[in-house]
C-alpha cells in the first residue's frame, strides 16, 4: 500500500511539474512582446482604479450630499463629483479599448509564430514519425490546439492580471471602509473555492478526452474525404456513417459534460454573490438603524461585493480555459519537442551536383529495429546506367528507393553516392539531385506551373522544356490557360495518364542526377506508357535511372535487373542473362501478367 501511495504521489508531483513547465514555456512566447504587454497591463491598472473609484464617489455623493444635505461649491460640489464620475467612466472605456486591441494584437502575433513553428516541425519530421502518427493528430495540433492557446493569450493572461489586481484593490477598499463588514462579506468565499477545487480534476480530465476525440474526428474526416471514391464504389457509406456517428456522439457527450461543469461555476458565483449581498444588507440595516453605519458605506459595500464576485466568476471561467490551454500546450510541445529528431537538411557535405554513382554495401534495414526488410543488400550502379528492381510485393523494392533518398537510416552496412557515405551528404543536396515519379501521383491545389516547379527557382523555359520532353506539353497547351490552368486537390480533374505525365515533367524540370520510377506506369494506358517510355529514353543518357515495375516493356532494356525475394538479392544481370539462368526472374515472368508472357514469348 505504501508503494502504491508513493507511486501515486510521485506521479502527481511529476504532473504538476509538467504543467508548470508547459505554462512557463507558453509565457516564454510573450517575451518579444513585453513592451506591449506592459503597456496593456498599465491600461488594466488604470481601468481597475477607475472601477474602484466609482463606488467611492457615489458613496460620497450619498452620504455628503443626499443624506447630510451638504452644500459645497467648487471641486467639492455635487456637480464636480458628477463630472468626475463621467470623466472616470470615459477614461475607463478608452483605456479598455486600448488594452483589448493591444493584447489581441500580441495574441495573434504569438499564434502566427506558433503556427509557423508547428508547420515547420511537421515539414521536417522524419518519415519514421509520420508512419506512426495519423494526419488527423497532427492537423489537430496545428488548428484546434493552437486555437485553444489563442484564447489563453488573448483573453486569459491580461484578464487574469486584471482580475487579481481588481480583487486586491476591492479587498483593500472594503477593509479600509469597514473591517468588520469586509470580513462578513468574505465569509462565503471559502465555500466557493472548495467547489472549484472539487471540479478542477474533472475539468482537466474531460478536456484531455475532448482533445483526443477531436483529433480522431479530424483524422477520420481527412481519411474519408481522401478515400471517398473507394467508399462510394464499395458502397461503404453506411459503415463509415456509423463510425462517424459513434465518434461524433462520444465528442458530443464530452462537450456536453464540459458545458455542465462550466455551468456550475458561474451560477455558483452568482449565488454566493447574492448571498453575500443579502447578509451585508441584513447586517447593515441594523447598523444603519442604530446610526453606527452610513448608508453610503453600505451602498459602496454592495457594489464592491458585486465587483468582487465578477472577477471570481471570470477566474472560474479562466480556469477552464487555462486547463484547456495546458492540455493543448502539452500536445503541441510534445510535437515541438521532436526537434532533436527533426531532419537537418543542411547538415553534411555540400555537393552541388551528384554524378549518380550508387553503391549498397551489405545493407540491413528494419522499420522497427527487429523485422528485417532488407538483408545484406549489395549492388553497384554507375553513372548513366538504368537499373530495374523486380520482385514480389513486400520484397523491399520501394524501401531501397526510400533509403537512397535518405528518408531512413540503415542499421548495418553502407550506402555510397559517388563514393561518399550517404549519411555524410546534406539531405538538401542529396534530394535536390534525385527525382521520383510514384505510382500514386500527388498534385497540389494551385496551378500546373506550381505543381511542376514546387519552388520559385525554375523558369518557364525550363518548365516548357520538361513538359515537351515528357510529352505533356500538348495536353497542357490544350487546356487554354496553359501553365496557369488551375489544379484541384490531388489533381482530381485530370486523368491518371495526365497526372503521370505532369509528375514526369516535374521530375525532369529539377534536372536530377538520379531518376526514379516507382511503379510509374502501373495505372496508365498503353499509349501513355509508350510516351513515358520515349521520355525515359530521352533522359537516361547521362542520368542514373532506377525503375520499379512489373511490366516487362518497362524493364527489359535495363542495363541491370536486380531481383529481390524476401528482402534479399537472389539474382542480378540483364534481361537476357536472367532468362538464360532459368531462375527466379524467369519464374516471375511466367507467373506474371498475360502481357508479360506475351512480350516474353515475342
Rosetta blueprint (number, residue, H / E / L):
1 X L
2 X H
3 X H
4 X H
5 X H
6 X H
7 X H
8 X H
9 X H
10 X H
11 X H
12 X H
13 X H
14 X H
15 X H
16 X H
17 X H
18 X H
19 X H
20 X H
21 X H
22 X H
23 X H
24 X H
25 X H
26 X H
27 X H
28 X H
29 X L
30 X L
31 X H
32 X H
33 X H
34 X H
35 X H
36 X H
37 X H
38 X H
39 X H
40 X H
41 X H
42 X H
43 X H
44 X H
45 X H
46 X H
47 X H
48 X H
49 X H
50 X H
51 X H
52 X H
53 X H
54 X H
55 X H
56 X H
57 X H
58 X H
59 X H
60 X H
61 X H
62 X H
63 X H
64 X H
65 X H
66 X H
67 X H
68 X L
69 X L
70 X L
71 X L
72 X L
73 X L
74 X H
75 X H
76 X H
77 X L
78 X H
79 X H
80 X H
81 X H
82 X H
83 X H
84 X H
85 X H
86 X H
87 X H
88 X H
89 X H
90 X H
91 X H
92 X H
93 X H
94 X H
95 X H
96 X H
97 X H
98 X H
99 X H
100 X H
101 X H
102 X H
103 X H
104 X H
105 X H
106 X H
107 X H
108 X H
109 X H
110 X H
111 X H
112 X H
113 X H
114 X H
115 X H
116 X H
117 X H
118 X H
119 X H
120 X H
121 X H
122 X H
123 X H
124 X H
125 X L
126 X L
127 X H
128 X H
129 X H
130 X H
131 X H
132 X H
133 X L
134 X L
135 X H
136 X H
137 X H
138 X H
139 X H
140 X H
141 X H
142 X H
143 X H
144 X H
145 X H
146 X H
147 X H
148 X H
149 X H
150 X H
151 X H
152 X H
153 X H
154 X H
155 X H
156 X H
157 X H
158 X H
159 X H
160 X H
161 X H
162 X H
163 X H
164 X H
165 X H
166 X H
167 X H
168 X H
169 X H
170 X H
171 X H
172 X H
173 X H
174 X H
175 X H
176 X H
177 X H
178 X L
179 X H
180 X H
181 X H
182 X H
183 X H
184 X H
185 X H
186 X H
187 X H
188 X H
189 X H
190 X H
191 X H
192 X H
193 X H
194 X H
195 X H
196 X H
197 X H
198 X H
199 X H
200 X H
201 X H
202 X H
203 X H
204 X H
205 X H
206 X H
207 X H
208 X H
209 X H
210 X H
211 X H
212 X H
213 X H
214 X H
215 X H
216 X H
217 X H
218 X H
219 X H
220 X H
221 X H
222 X H
223 X H
224 X H
225 X H
226 X H
227 X L
228 X H
229 X H
230 X H
231 X H
232 X H
233 X H
234 X L
235 X L
236 X L
237 X H
238 X H
239 X H
240 X H
241 X H
242 X H
243 X H
244 X H
245 X H
246 X H
247 X H
248 X H
249 X H
250 X H
251 X H
252 X H
253 X H
254 X H
255 X H
256 X H
257 X H
258 X H
259 X H
260 X H
261 X H
262 X H
263 X H
264 X H
265 X H
266 X H
267 X H
268 X H
269 X H
270 X H
271 X H
272 X H
273 X H
274 X H
275 X H
276 X H
277 X H
278 X H
279 X H
280 X H
281 X H
282 X H
283 X H
284 X H
285 X H
286 X H
287 X H
288 X H
289 X H
290 X L
291 X L
292 X L
293 X L
294 X L
295 X H
296 X H
297 X H
298 X H
299 X H
300 X H
301 X H
302 X H
303 X H
304 X H
305 X H
306 X H
307 X H
308 X H
309 X H
310 X H
311 X H
312 X H
313 X H
314 X H
315 X H
316 X H
317 X H
318 X H
319 X H
320 X H
321 X H
322 X H
323 X H
324 X H
325 X H
326 X H
327 X H
328 X H
329 X H
330 X H
331 X H
332 X H
333 X H
334 X H
335 X H
336 X H
337 X H
338 X H
339 X H
340 X H
341 X H
342 X L
343 X L
344 X L
345 X L
346 X L
347 X L
348 X L
349 X E
350 X L
351 X L
352 X L
353 X L
354 X L
355 X L
356 X L
357 X L
358 X E
359 X E
360 X E
361 X E
362 X E
363 X E
364 X E
365 X E
366 X E
367 X L
368 X L
369 X L
370 X L
371 X L
372 X E
373 X E
374 X E
375 X E
376 X E
377 X E
378 X E
379 X E
380 X E
381 X E
382 X L
383 X L
384 X L
385 X L
386 X E
387 X E
388 X E
389 X E
390 X E
391 X E
392 X L
393 X L
394 X L
395 X L
396 X L
397 X H
398 X H
399 X H
400 X H
401 X H
402 X H
403 X H
404 X H
405 X L
406 X L
407 X L
408 X L
409 X L
410 X L
411 X L
412 X E
413 X E
414 X E
415 X E
416 X E
417 X E
418 X L
419 X L
420 X E
421 X E
422 X H
423 X H
424 X H
425 X E
426 X L
427 X H
428 X H
429 X H
430 X H
431 X H
432 X H
433 X L
434 X E
435 X E
436 X E
437 X E
438 X E
439 X L
440 X L
441 X L
442 X L
443 X L
444 X L
445 X L
446 X E
447 X E
448 X H
449 X H
450 X H
451 X H
452 X H
453 X H
454 X L
455 X L
456 X L
457 X L
458 X L
459 X L
460 X H
461 X H
462 X H
463 X H
464 X H
465 X H
466 X H
467 X H
468 X H
469 X H
470 X L
471 X L
472 X L
473 X H
474 X H
475 X H
476 X H
477 X H
478 X L
479 X L
480 X L
481 X L
482 X H
483 X H
484 X H
485 X L
486 X E
487 X E
488 X L
489 X H
490 X H
491 X H
492 X L
493 X L
494 X L
495 X L
496 X H
497 X H
498 X H
499 X H
500 X H
501 X H
502 X H
503 X H
504 X H
505 X H
506 X H
507 X H
508 X H
509 X H
510 X L
511 X L
512 X L
513 X L
514 X E
515 X E
516 X E
517 X E
518 X E
519 X L
520 X L
521 X L
522 X L
523 X L
524 X L
525 X L
526 X H
527 X H
528 X H
529 X H
530 X H
531 X H
532 X H
533 X H
534 X H
535 X H
536 X H
537 X H
538 X H
539 X H
540 X L
541 X L
542 X L
543 X L
544 X E
545 X E
546 X E
547 X E
548 X E
549 X L
550 X L
551 X L
552 X H
553 X H
554 X H
555 X H
556 X L
557 X L
558 X L
559 X L
560 X E
561 X E
562 X E
563 X E
564 X E
565 X E
566 X L
567 X L
568 X E
569 X E
570 X E
571 X E
572 X E
573 X E
574 X L
575 X H
576 X H
577 X H
578 X H
579 X H
580 X H
581 X H
582 X L
583 X L
584 X H
585 X H
586 X H
587 X H
588 X H
589 X H
590 X H
591 X H
592 X L
593 X L
594 X H
595 X H
596 X H
597 X H
598 X H
599 X H
600 X H
601 X H
602 X L
